[in-house]
Amino acid sequence: MEMKKLPIGIEFFDNFKRDDFYYVDKTGFIRDLLNTRGSVNLFTRPRRFGKSLNMDMLKTFFELGTDPSLFDELEISEDTALCEQYMGKYPVISISLKDVEGTDFQMAYAMLGSVISEEAGRFSFLLESDKLTKADKKKLSYLIEEEFGEARALQGSLRLLTQLLYKHYGIPVIVLLDEYDVPLNKAYWNGYYLEMATLIRSVFSQVLKTNKYLFFAVITGCLRIAKESIFTGLNNFKVRTISDIECAKYFGFTDHEVREMLCYYGVEERFGDVKEWYDGYRFGDVDVYCPWDVINQCDKMRVRKDSPMESHWENSSSNAIVRDIIEEATEATKAEIETLISGDYVEKPIVPELTYTDLDSEDPSLRQTYLRSVLYATGYLTDFEASNGKVHKLVIPNKEVLEIYRDRIYSWFRVRVTRDREHWQKFCMAMETGCAKEIENLFNKFMEDSISIRDTFTRKEMKENFYHGMLLGLLKSDGRWLVKSNAESGIGYTDITLEIPSKDIGCIIEVKYAEDGAFDRTCEEAMRQIEESRYAAVFRQRGIPTIRKYGIACYKKNCKVMYSVEEESF
């Protein structure tokens, strides 16, 4: 039997049946939404957790003229009374704001107009409706042709569409607004936030507030922007954030859903790896995986079962917030990050509603609280356990996100220490000449001003990887050297190999975490591993006469270096 294709990047619901893609059934969301909805319903989730696909599923289900067979054998089809009442019974306006951006306000304004014009074009048949007046049709023509004239025409465009659809069908309209906060995010980073917030507020207010043509609306985004900022005056406004229990299981994959997918593709033995890398998010009372990661990794493993684990979400998301927090870290924030990257939790308040201007607060404590709240909302932190208030037990959700933090820390560390060119050059010279004590003293000095790994329950190899990354960053900063990480050599893989072609010198570096500060024993273990695993073989085979061997033991912000050298004449 031919297997279904994995739906990488598929955001249109009807593609799943038409093109035979694997679908994780989330149609129960339709029932739960109808049973608990308000007039306006906001769902906030991180990127790549299925928001856009769920929105297209809603559009497909409710829109007039839908194909009922698309929902055959799915959970919602079992509720025949609900399907009879709601399926294919409503006009639907569906807008995604994910591409509304620009380097200035005018460019973003034009993008928003283009998106709304495209949606208006779907209803061009209304130009032939005998229920609409000539004036109505003229206004619709302007929307379709992007002739908005004054700003108020764009501001009232979505409300106008609901009015025209209601006139034609005599049925209230469902409005779906996906990724509503993307234009605000782009505006903040490009310096026109207040103008964009004013525009979005006006568009939303007109279509969502006291609109008799509206049945209900669903809005999605990453952040819960403060009601008074964007959703001013809305009544019966329901918000489900990542902390809320309602509808929690419909964004992200559950343990059961991941096991089923891996089993279907014959890679169920990799479940432990997938869980370690992509699980760990807690939405309401449900533990979930990032769907984007699971689907992309499963696609690789179905071709090659032993495919290495990779970061997929990282490459599809902006890490600007992580960069900001690390680069502006106070001593208190450094201590917090040390705790988090060690696998422990921090107990801190979260602000549920934000405006982007909050991130510019001059109060360092408030600014860090706001930035932490953004990290929580966007998936860089999650709840360790269910929270009943503003204070949350926060952890880094999984190995993939941990790597994002580490990468930013390594980058920050490398820039900082290489700015101190005198000490960095001394460090490089010491590595080249085999001055172990100098390497030890300088690495200790660098670590004094860095973030370290705390001695918590985190696995030993994760602690070693942290120091490995710091050292690798230092050595790679000298572009004249050939530096490799985890390279195959002898009968194993070396932590770091370093070749200095101009001097015919090769270096083998083994980094270990010294449990409880047992530096001497750990250094000896590192040196023994270099010899027993014959790591120097790669340099011997290439005729490099001088091979320096370093065993480096690290604990918190200190290290010890043990050294030996092998020299031959060829």
DRENMARKE-780317 format. One line per field, with one value per residue (C-alpha): residue number from 1; x, y, z. Coordinates in steps of 0.25 Angstrom, whole numbers, plus 5000, padded with zeros to 4 digits. Example, Ala and Ser with C-alpha at 12.3 -4.5 7.8 and 13.67 -1.06 7.14 Angstrom:
! DRENMARKE-780317
pati	c(1_2) .
c1	c(5049_5055) .
c2	c(4982_4996) .
c3	c(5031_5029) .
***
This chain:
! DRENMARKE-780317
pati	c(1_2_3_4_5_6_7_8_9_10_11_12_13_14_15_16_17_18_19_20_21_22_23_24_25_26_27_28_29_30_31_32_33_34_35_36_37_38_39_40_41_42_43_44_45_46_47_48_49_50_51_52_53_54_55_56_57_58_59_60_61_62_63_64_65_66_67_68_69_70_71_72_73_74_75_76_77_78_79_80_81_82_83_84_85_86_87_88_89_90_91_92_93_94_95_96_97_98_99_100_101_102_103_104_105_106_107_108_109_110_111_112_113_114_115_116_117_118_119_120_121_122_123_124_125_126_127_128_129_130_131_132_133_134_135_136_137_138_139_140_141_142_143_144_145_146_147_148_149_150_151_152_153_154_155_156_157_158_159_160_161_162_163_164_165_166_167_168_169_170_171_172_173_174_175_176_177_178_179_180_181_182_183_184_185_186_187_188_189_190_191_192_193_194_195_196_197_198_199_200_201_202_203_204_205_206_207_208_209_210_211_212_213_214_215_216_217_218_219_220_221_222_223_224_225_226_227_228_229_230_231_232_233_234_235_236_237_238_239_240_241_242_243_244_245_246_247_248_249_250_251_252_253_254_255_256_257_258_259_260_261_262_263_264_265_266_267_268_269_270_271_272_273_274_275_276_277_278_279_280_281_282_283_284_285_286_287_288_289_290_291_292_293_294_295_296_297_298_299_300_301_302_303_304_305_306_307_308_309_310_311_312_313_314_315_316_317_318_319_320_321_322_323_324_325_326_327_328_329_330_331_332_333_334_335_336_337_338_339_340_341_342_343_344_345_346_347_348_349_350_351_352_353_354_355_356_357_358_359_360_361_362_363_364_365_366_367_368_369_370_371_372_373_374_375_376_377_378_379_380_381_382_383_384_385_386_387_388_389_390_391_392_393_394_395_396_397_398_399_400_401_402_403_404_405_406_407_408_409_410_411_412_413_414_415_416_417_418_419_420_421_422_423_424_425_426_427_428_429_430_431_432_433_434_435_436_437_438_439_440_441_442_443_444_445_446_447_448_449_450_451_452_453_454_455_456_457_458_459_460_461_462_463_464_465_466_467_468_469_470_471_472_473_474_475_476_477_478_479_480_481_482_483_484_485_486_487_488_489_490_491_492_493_494_495_496_497_498_499_500_501_502_503_504_505_506_507_508_509_510_511_512_513_514_515_516_517_518_519_520_521_522_523_524_525_526_527_528_529_530_531_532_533_534_535_536_537_538_539_540_541_542_543_544_545_546_547_548_549_550_551_552_553_554_555_556_557_558_559_560_561_562_563_564_565_566_567_568_569_570) .
c1	c(5000_5005_5007_5001_5010_5015_5008_5020_5016_5001_4992_4979_4970_4964_4978_4979_4968_4970_4985_4986_4993_4994_4985_4985_4970_4967_4953_4948_4952_4939_4930_4937_4938_4923_4920_4929_4930_4928_4925_4940_4950_4965_4974_4989_4999_5014_5017_5016_5006_4995_4988_4987_4982_4971_4966_4965_4958_4948_4946_4945_4934_4925_4926_4914_4916_4926_4929_4924_4932_4945_4940_4936_4943_4948_4943_4934_4926_4921_4913_4902_4893_4904_4908_4894_4892_4906_4913_4913_4903_4910_4918_4932_4942_4956_4968_4983_4992_5005_5010_5006_5019_5029_5041_5031_5016_5012_5018_5011_4998_4998_5001_4989_4980_4985_4981_4967_4966_4969_4959_4948_4951_4946_4933_4933_4920_4913_4914_4903_4894_4880_4880_4891_4890_4898_4905_4908_4914_4922_4928_4931_4938_4947_4951_4954_4962_4970_4964_4963_4964_4963_4969_4955_4951_4962_4958_4944_4946_4944_4931_4926_4929_4920_4909_4909_4910_4898_4890_4892_4890_4882_4891_4901_4916_4927_4940_4954_4966_4979_4993_4987_4999_5009_5007_5009_5022_5028_5024_5031_5044_5043_5039_5024_5017_5007_5003_5000_4993_4984_4981_4978_4970_4961_4959_4956_4947_4938_4937_4936_4929_4914_4913_4899_4904_4914_4911_4924_4939_4952_4965_4979_4993_5005_5003_4991_4992_4985_4970_4971_4981_4975_4961_4956_4941_4938_4928_4927_4942_4947_4962_4969_4984_4994_4990_4975_4969_4958_4962_4977_4978_4975_4988_5000_5002_4999_5007_4997_4997_5012_5012_5002_5009_5023_5016_5009_5023_5030_5039_5033_5046_5050_5039_5049_5057_5045_5040_5053_5055_5041_5032_5031_5021_5009_4996_4986_4986_4991_5006_5008_5019_5022_5015_5025_5037_5030_5025_5039_5047_5037_5039_5054_5053_5044_5055_5066_5062_5075_5074_5080_5071_5070_5065_5053_5045_5057_5060_5045_5044_5051_5060_5061_5055_5065_5076_5070_5069_5083_5090_5084_5085_5087_5093_5080_5076_5089_5086_5072_5077_5088_5076_5068_5079_5083_5069_5064_5051_5050_5037_5034_5022_5016_5008_4996_4994_5005_5007_5020_5023_5024_5037_5043_5040_5052_5050_5060_5051_5038_5045_5051_5037_5031_5042_5040_5025_5028_5037_5026_5015_5024_5029_5043_5038_5027_5020_5027_5013_4999_4999_4987_4992_5001_5014_5018_5029_5036_5045_5052_5042_5052_5065_5063_5059_5071_5080_5074_5078_5092_5095_5091_5100_5112_5110_5109_5121_5130_5127_5130_5143_5149_5146_5157_5167_5179_5174_5168_5181_5188_5178_5180_5196_5195_5187_5197_5209_5204_5204_5193_5194_5192_5180_5174_5176_5170_5158_5155_5155_5146_5136_5136_5128_5119_5108_5111_5104_5099_5101_5086_5080_5083_5090_5105_5106_5098_5107_5119_5113_5111_5126_5129_5121_5128_5142_5138_5133_5147_5155_5147_5148_5162_5159_5173_5171_5163_5154_5145_5135_5131_5140_5143_5157_5163_5152_5143_5139_5148_5141_5149_5161_5169_5179_5189_5194_5205_5212_5209_5202_5190_5182_5172_5163_5154_5144_5138_5129_5136_5125_5126_5138_5147_5156_5169_5161_5153_5165_5172_5159_5159_5174_5172_5161_5169_5180_5171_5162_5174_5169_5183_5182_5176_5188_5198_5192_5194_5208_5206_5219_5214_5201_5196_5186_5178_5168_5159_5150_5140_5131_5122_5131_5144_5153_5166_5175_5184_5194_5203_5210_5214_5225_5231_5241_5236) .
c2	c(5000_5014_5023_5036_5048_5056_5070_5079_5093_5090_5100_5097_5087_5082_5078_5066_5058_5063_5060_5049_5055_5050_5057_5058_5060_5073_5074_5073_5088_5091_5085_5091_5105_5105_5100_5110_5122_5137_5147_5149_5138_5140_5128_5131_5120_5120_5119_5106_5100_5098_5112_5114_5100_5100_5114_5108_5096_5105_5112_5099_5094_5106_5113_5112_5101_5093_5078_5070_5058_5066_5062_5048_5038_5050_5053_5064_5055_5047_5059_5058_5068_5079_5076_5077_5091_5097_5091_5099_5109_5122_5132_5133_5144_5138_5148_5144_5156_5148_5155_5169_5176_5186_5195_5207_5209_5213_5199_5191_5199_5196_5181_5181_5187_5176_5165_5171_5173_5159_5154_5164_5158_5144_5151_5158_5150_5160_5170_5162_5161_5167_5169_5180_5194_5201_5208_5195_5190_5202_5201_5186_5189_5199_5188_5178_5188_5193_5207_5211_5226_5231_5223_5221_5213_5202_5203_5200_5190_5177_5182_5186_5172_5166_5176_5172_5157_5159_5167_5156_5143_5148_5140_5146_5145_5137_5145_5138_5147_5139_5144_5157_5161_5160_5174_5179_5171_5176_5190_5190_5185_5195_5207_5210_5202_5213_5216_5201_5199_5211_5205_5190_5196_5203_5191_5182_5191_5193_5179_5173_5183_5184_5178_5172_5165_5157_5143_5141_5143_5135_5142_5135_5141_5138_5149_5154_5169_5177_5179_5194_5195_5187_5181_5194_5193_5179_5171_5156_5155_5141_5139_5125_5127_5115_5115_5113_5099_5101_5095_5093_5080_5085_5093_5084_5068_5060_5048_5038_5046_5046_5031_5028_5036_5029_5016_5018_5022_5010_5018_5016_5013_5027_5032_5035_5044_5051_5054_5059_5069_5074_5071_5079_5090_5091_5097_5098_5084_5077_5073_5075_5074_5085_5079_5086_5079_5065_5065_5070_5060_5048_5051_5050_5037_5030_5031_5028_5022_5027_5041_5050_5060_5074_5087_5091_5101_5109_5111_5116_5126_5139_5138_5153_5153_5142_5151_5163_5157_5151_5163_5172_5163_5168_5159_5155_5151_5144_5135_5133_5128_5119_5112_5110_5105_5095_5089_5095_5104_5119_5123_5137_5146_5146_5158_5152_5165_5173_5184_5185_5198_5191_5185_5198_5201_5208_5200_5188_5179_5182_5181_5167_5163_5167_5160_5148_5148_5149_5137_5129_5133_5130_5116_5119_5116_5107_5104_5093_5090_5096_5110_5116_5131_5141_5134_5122_5111_5113_5104_5102_5093_5083_5080_5088_5101_5099_5099_5113_5119_5112_5117_5132_5130_5125_5136_5147_5140_5140_5155_5159_5152_5155_5169_5168_5165_5165_5153_5146_5146_5141_5130_5126_5127_5118_5108_5108_5107_5097_5106_5099_5108_5120_5114_5110_5124_5131_5122_5124_5139_5138_5130_5139_5149_5138_5130_5116_5103_5101_5088_5083_5070_5072_5061_5061_5061_5073_5081_5076_5081_5095_5097_5090_5101_5112_5107_5104_5118_5124_5115_5118_5133_5131_5129_5124_5111_5099_5095_5083_5078_5064_5059_5044_5040_5027_5019_5030_5044_5055_5067_5077_5076_5088_5089_5101_5099_5110_5103_5088_5087_5079_5080_5069_5075_5067_5075_5068_5073_5071_5066_5073_5080_5068_5074_5065_5052_5058_5063_5050_5043_5052_5050_5035_5035_5043_5032_5020_5024_5028_5042_5046_5036_5046_5056_5045_5039_5053_5054_5066_5066_5073_5068_5075_5068_5076_5070_5081_5079_5090_5092_5104_5116_5109_5100_5092_5088_5076_5075_5066_5067_5057_5061_5053_5056_5051) .
c3	c(5000_4996_5008_5010_5007_5019_5019_5020_5019_5015_5020_5012_5018_5005_5000_5010_5004_4989_4989_4999_5011_5025_5034_5049_5052_5059_5054_5068_5069_5061_5071_5084_5077_5074_5089_5096_5086_5088_5078_5076_5079_5080_5080_5083_5080_5076_5061_5054_5063_5053_5054_5039_5036_5047_5041_5027_5033_5039_5026_5018_5028_5030_5016_5007_4996_5003_4999_5011_5007_5011_5026_5024_5034_5042_5057_5054_5044_5056_5061_5050_5056_5057_5043_5038_5045_5042_5031_5018_5023_5025_5016_5021_5020_5022_5023_5027_5031_5031_5019_5023_5026_5020_5024_5025_5028_5014_5009_5020_5018_5003_5007_5016_5004_4995_5004_5006_4992_4988_4998_4992_4979_4983_4984_4971_4967_4976_4965_4958_4970_4969_4985_4984_4980_4969_4981_4988_4975_4973_4987_4984_4971_4978_4988_4977_4969_4982_4980_4995_4993_5007_5019_5024_5012_5016_5031_5027_5017_5024_5031_5017_5012_5023_5020_5005_5008_5017_5007_4997_5005_5017_5026_5036_5033_5039_5039_5041_5043_5044_5049_5053_5061_5050_5044_5058_5060_5047_5050_5064_5058_5047_5055_5051_5062_5066_5052_5049_5063_5060_5046_5051_5063_5053_5043_5055_5062_5050_5046_5060_5069_5069_5055_5052_5040_5048_5053_5060_5058_5060_5061_5063_5066_5075_5085_5093_5090_5100_5098_5100_5089_5078_5082_5089_5093_5089_5096_5098_5094_5098_5099_5099_5101_5103_5118_5116_5116_5106_5092_5097_5090_5076_5074_5074_5074_5086_5090_5084_5071_5070_5073_5062_5052_5055_5055_5041_5035_5042_5051_5064_5070_5069_5078_5090_5081_5075_5089_5095_5083_5080_5092_5105_5102_5112_5106_5117_5123_5111_5107_5093_5082_5071_5059_5049_5055_5056_5042_5036_5045_5041_5027_5028_5037_5027_5017_5026_5040_5047_5042_5052_5060_5054_5058_5048_5056_5059_5044_5042_5053_5057_5069_5071_5085_5090_5084_5091_5105_5104_5099_5109_5121_5135_5145_5150_5136_5134_5147_5141_5128_5135_5142_5130_5121_5132_5131_5144_5145_5149_5156_5150_5147_5133_5127_5119_5111_5105_5095_5087_5093_5107_5102_5102_5117_5123_5136_5134_5143_5136_5122_5126_5131_5117_5109_5117_5115_5100_5101_5108_5098_5086_5090_5095_5110_5115_5128_5136_5142_5141_5147_5154_5154_5149_5154_5145_5147_5134_5127_5113_5106_5099_5093_5080_5087_5097_5085_5081_5094_5094_5080_5084_5097_5089_5079_5090_5097_5085_5081_5095_5097_5084_5086_5097_5086_5095_5104_5092_5084_5097_5098_5083_5085_5097_5089_5078_5087_5097_5110_5117_5130_5121_5114_5128_5133_5121_5119_5134_5132_5120_5128_5139_5130_5124_5126_5132_5134_5148_5155_5154_5149_5135_5128_5128_5113_5112_5122_5114_5101_5107_5110_5097_5089_5097_5094_5079_5078_5083_5074_5061_5063_5057_5042_5039_5047_5042_5054_5054_5064_5067_5055_5053_5057_5061_5067_5072_5070_5076_5083_5075_5065_5062_5051_5049_5034_5035_5047_5044_5057_5060_5073_5080_5090_5099_5108_5120_5131_5145_5154_5168_5164_5162_5152_5153_5152_5140_5133_5134_5128_5117_5114_5115_5105_5095_5096_5096_5085_5076_5073_5068_5057_5047_5049_5048_5035_5029_5034_5043_5052_5065_5071_5084_5093_5103_5113_5119_5131_5134_5146_5147_5143_5145_5137_5138_5126_5125_5113_5106_5093_5082_5073_5061_5050_5036) .
***
